[in-house]
Amino acid sequence: MRKAVHSVFAAKGQKADIEGVEDGTYEVYVSYGSDWDTEAKGFTLDCEYSKFDDTLAFETGRTATSWTITLQQTADGNAKTTDVEPNAFPQP
């Protein structure tokens, strides 16, 4: 089973920041659902799991790197995702 490097929960309409990201290339997985279980760190109802098709390269050095990921379709959006099975989703 894959282990998540960073994991964050953001409720609908909220924003979340992650600090302390080490240089590297990352795969981004997203889960959607309802009835968030804090202890299990996952949804218990209406669960959907997906992965961004492209990776995110994060490099510090001469300038700071930051990424904004919007979890809703946007008119000028360019990120494609693929559905994944729950057992392929990295665990926190």
Backbone bond lengths (Angstrom), bond angles and torsions (degrees), N, CA, C in turn:
res aa  C-N    CA-C-N  psi(-1)  N-CA   C-N-CA  omega(-1)  CA-C   N-CA-C  phi
1 M - - - 1.443 - - 1.528 108.80 -
2 R 1.304 115.79 137.02 1.465 121.20 -178.88 1.518 110.31 -76.46
3 K 1.315 116.01 147.06 1.463 122.79 -179.93 1.525 108.53 -110.03
4 A 1.329 116.34 131.99 1.460 121.61 178.09 1.523 110.32 -71.58
5 V 1.332 116.41 141.33 1.458 121.51 175.69 1.526 109.32 -82.54
6 H 1.323 115.98 -43.83 1.460 122.85 176.05 1.517 106.79 -135.05
7 S 1.308 116.09 145.28 1.458 121.09 178.48 1.514 107.85 -142.00
8 V 1.329 116.93 136.98 1.462 120.40 -178.38 1.523 109.09 -144.55
9 F 1.321 116.46 145.28 1.464 122.57 175.60 1.517 108.11 -108.57
10 A 1.318 116.90 130.00 1.464 121.91 174.99 1.523 107.59 -132.66
11 A 1.325 116.27 119.38 1.460 120.92 177.92 1.526 109.35 -73.02
12 K 1.311 116.04 161.27 1.465 121.65 -179.49 1.524 109.90 -50.81
13 G 1.332 115.37 129.71 1.454 120.99 178.33 1.518 114.31 83.33
14 Q 1.330 117.97 -2.97 1.464 121.23 -179.90 1.514 111.29 -99.31
15 K 1.327 114.73 167.78 1.457 123.20 179.10 1.524 107.77 -124.54
16 A 1.314 116.47 146.53 1.461 120.72 177.55 1.523 108.96 -134.93
17 D 1.310 116.77 141.96 1.459 123.07 176.76 1.516 109.21 -114.94
18 I 1.318 115.92 146.99 1.456 121.67 175.26 1.516 107.14 -120.44
19 E 1.316 116.44 128.38 1.461 120.98 177.68 1.523 109.34 -114.31
20 G 1.313 116.38 161.85 1.460 120.92 177.57 1.510 113.68 77.92
21 V 1.318 117.41 27.08 1.460 121.19 179.55 1.526 108.45 -78.02
22 E 1.308 116.00 125.36 1.460 120.50 178.55 1.520 110.03 -79.74
23 D 1.331 115.74 154.29 1.458 120.41 176.46 1.523 109.56 -55.86
24 G 1.311 115.62 141.22 1.455 119.84 178.62 1.508 111.40 160.81
25 T 1.307 115.71 -179.93 1.453 123.10 175.93 1.516 107.21 -112.02
26 Y 1.318 116.29 126.69 1.460 121.38 -170.73 1.521 112.22 -118.74
27 E 1.317 115.31 144.22 1.458 122.57 168.59 1.520 106.35 -92.85
28 V 1.327 116.64 138.85 1.468 120.72 -178.23 1.528 108.79 -112.65
29 Y 1.329 114.86 121.69 1.462 122.64 177.08 1.518 108.55 -111.34
30 V 1.332 116.15 146.71 1.462 121.62 -179.03 1.524 108.42 -134.40
31 S 1.326 115.72 137.71 1.466 119.19 172.14 1.514 108.50 -122.15
32 Y 1.311 114.81 145.30 1.463 122.91 178.17 1.519 107.42 -124.41
33 G 1.312 116.01 155.62 1.449 119.00 175.84 1.506 110.97 166.44
34 S 1.310 115.08 -164.27 1.466 120.43 175.93 1.522 107.90 -135.40
35 D 1.302 115.72 167.38 1.456 123.61 -179.06 1.532 110.75 61.21
36 W 1.333 115.37 67.91 1.466 121.87 179.30 1.522 109.84 -65.59
37 D 1.317 116.53 129.69 1.458 123.07 177.17 1.531 107.51 -104.62
38 T 1.332 116.47 105.85 1.465 121.53 -175.59 1.518 111.75 -61.01
39 E 1.309 117.29 -42.02 1.461 120.79 -178.10 1.533 111.62 -65.90
40 A 1.324 116.36 -44.09 1.465 121.01 -179.54 1.531 111.86 -81.66
41 K 1.331 117.01 -12.77 1.465 123.47 -177.83 1.521 111.22 54.95
42 G 1.336 115.06 50.84 1.453 120.42 179.43 1.516 111.42 -167.00
43 F 1.323 115.59 167.64 1.456 121.73 177.55 1.518 110.05 -84.78
44 T 1.323 116.33 150.16 1.456 119.94 179.38 1.531 112.81 -108.24
45 L 1.344 117.74 -14.89 1.463 121.58 -178.26 1.527 111.05 -132.26
46 D 1.326 116.03 148.71 1.468 122.57 174.43 1.527 112.55 51.06
47 C 1.319 117.28 44.60 1.464 122.47 -174.16 1.527 112.04 -78.59
48 E 1.325 115.34 136.99 1.456 122.96 172.97 1.524 107.41 -133.90
49 Y 1.320 116.94 143.41 1.456 122.16 -177.90 1.524 108.95 -130.32
50 S 1.326 116.45 135.55 1.457 119.91 177.79 1.525 110.44 -147.08
51 K 1.317 114.30 167.03 1.460 122.15 -179.13 1.518 107.75 -135.32
52 F 1.329 116.61 136.74 1.457 120.03 174.89 1.524 108.54 -66.78
53 D 1.333 117.06 136.85 1.457 121.28 -178.40 1.532 111.83 -67.39
54 D 1.316 117.19 -35.38 1.463 121.63 179.04 1.525 110.29 -96.07
55 T 1.315 116.18 148.98 1.461 121.20 176.09 1.526 109.36 -86.42
56 L 1.325 115.66 164.93 1.465 121.63 176.29 1.523 108.31 -112.69
57 A 1.321 115.85 122.23 1.463 120.54 176.09 1.524 107.63 -90.82
58 F 1.309 116.23 128.72 1.462 121.62 179.88 1.516 108.17 -122.63
59 E 1.334 115.65 117.45 1.460 120.44 -178.37 1.517 110.05 -136.44
60 T 1.313 115.69 126.43 1.455 120.22 173.13 1.522 107.38 -96.20
61 G 1.278 116.61 177.34 1.465 119.59 -179.89 1.501 109.04 144.54
62 R 1.323 116.00 -117.86 1.464 119.78 -178.13 1.523 112.60 -65.34
63 T 1.316 116.93 -32.76 1.467 120.93 179.15 1.518 108.98 -135.15
64 A 1.291 116.22 156.80 1.467 120.78 177.50 1.521 109.16 -77.41
65 T 1.298 116.36 144.37 1.455 121.88 177.09 1.520 108.71 -107.63
66 S 1.312 116.70 137.13 1.460 119.80 174.22 1.521 108.52 -143.46
67 W 1.306 115.18 150.79 1.455 122.83 178.31 1.517 108.46 -128.45
68 T 1.318 115.91 143.87 1.453 121.66 171.85 1.519 107.21 -116.15
69 I 1.315 115.92 124.17 1.460 121.52 178.65 1.519 107.28 -115.36
70 T 1.317 116.38 120.22 1.453 121.91 178.41 1.520 108.26 -101.38
71 L 1.314 116.24 127.42 1.463 120.36 -175.21 1.524 112.47 -97.75
72 Q 1.305 114.66 42.99 1.461 121.02 174.06 1.521 106.92 -152.49
73 Q 1.310 116.75 154.89 1.455 119.25 179.62 1.518 109.30 -67.10
74 T 1.328 116.17 137.72 1.454 121.80 176.37 1.519 109.02 -128.76
75 A 1.320 116.07 153.06 1.461 121.26 -176.52 1.526 112.07 -59.08
76 D 1.334 117.05 -37.04 1.463 120.09 -178.31 1.528 112.07 -103.98
77 G 1.317 117.11 16.99 1.465 121.36 -178.56 1.515 112.18 -69.23
78 N 1.336 115.81 152.41 1.452 119.26 -178.24 1.531 113.31 -134.71
79 A 1.316 117.32 10.17 1.465 120.33 -177.52 1.526 110.26 -95.61
80 K 1.303 114.85 129.85 1.461 120.31 175.54 1.523 108.30 -106.77
81 T 1.324 115.19 146.58 1.458 120.37 180.00 1.525 110.02 -127.55
82 T 1.322 114.62 161.05 1.457 122.21 176.95 1.523 107.75 -128.08
83 D 1.323 117.23 137.09 1.459 121.02 176.29 1.527 109.31 -65.46
84 V 1.335 116.21 144.11 1.456 121.38 175.79 1.522 108.88 -128.59
85 E 1.311 115.76 154.90 1.452 121.33 177.38 1.532 109.07 -73.37
86 P 1.340 117.72 148.15 1.467 120.31 179.64 1.527 114.12 -53.78
87 N 1.330 117.66 -36.10 1.474 119.16 -178.27 1.530 112.64 -75.54
88 A 1.347 118.07 -8.31 1.466 122.22 176.65 1.527 111.23 -96.64
89 F 1.321 116.48 -1.99 1.465 121.75 -177.66 1.527 109.17 -83.56
90 P 1.340 118.47 127.43 1.472 120.07 -179.52 1.528 111.85 -59.76
91 Q 1.302 116.43 142.74 1.462 122.05 -178.93 1.520 110.40 -95.32
92 P 1.351 116.04 140.31 1.473 119.55 179.00 1.515 112.21 -65.99
